[in-house]
Amino acid sequence: STTTYLGGPFNNVVAPPFPWPLEVARWFAPLTLVLAGLSAIFAVLAEPFTRVRIHALYRRHLVVCGVGHFGLRLATAFQARGERVVVVDCNPSSVALSRCRERSIPVLVGDATDPEILRQAGVERAIRVVAVCGENTVNDRIGVAVKRVAATSERLQSRRRRLDCFVHVDDDQMCERLEQSSLAD
């Protein structure tokens, strides 16, 4: 095949027909750009879409706060039983969160002690909340936040529905104090 060079300011520019590697590159470069743009758009819209999905579709579900090894096991076990599960964790790069996403379990990244994050997880429509973060004090604060959300929720008050909140505590004395205050409540 013969190659023709065009003159002018762009010396040594190849005129059509182009070599096949150049033709392939001409088509794959824009395609790669489009795919990268779509990937960026999906990454930006993933969390808002998850919040809309939880709000629209999740009722009588389980909210797992803290998705370490134990939280992941709980979430996948309940999902395997056919229950809907939402997980909340503050570590966006957690391997457990990736595994939840792989199993199509909705993931919210945020502080589970924040009542707004709990509302976004659908606590007002949930039947159970499980706090299994690594620290007793964080789990306790999650329990208090859930109680605060439940107390201010018109939905829970109007239906007089029960919301069970399980808080993992590995300190025996703290566990006894929590049980006593729970019984007095």
GICOR-V884519 format. One line per field, one symbol per residue. psi: psi as a letter, one per 40 degrees, with the letter a starting at -180 (. if undefined). burial: I if it has 16 or more other C-alpha atoms within 10 Angstrom, else O. Layout:
BEGIN
psi=???
burial=???
END
This chain:
BEGIN
psi=iihhhiaadgifhhiihiidddddddddddddddddddddddddedddddddddddehifihhhhhgaddddddddddddeeihhhihiehdehddddddddefhhhhhiheehddddddefddeidihhhfiehddddddddddddddddehdddddefihhhhhhhhehddddddddddddd.
burial=OOOOOOOOOOOOOOOOOOOOOOOOOOOOOOOOOOOOOOOOOOOOOOOOOIIOOIOOOIIIIIIIIIIIOOIIOIIIOOIOOOOIIIIIIOIOOOOIIOOIOOOOIIIIOIIIIOIOIIIIIIIIIIIIIIIIIIOIOIIIIIIOIIIOIIOOOOOIOOOOOOIOIIIIIOOOOOOOOOOOOOOOO
END
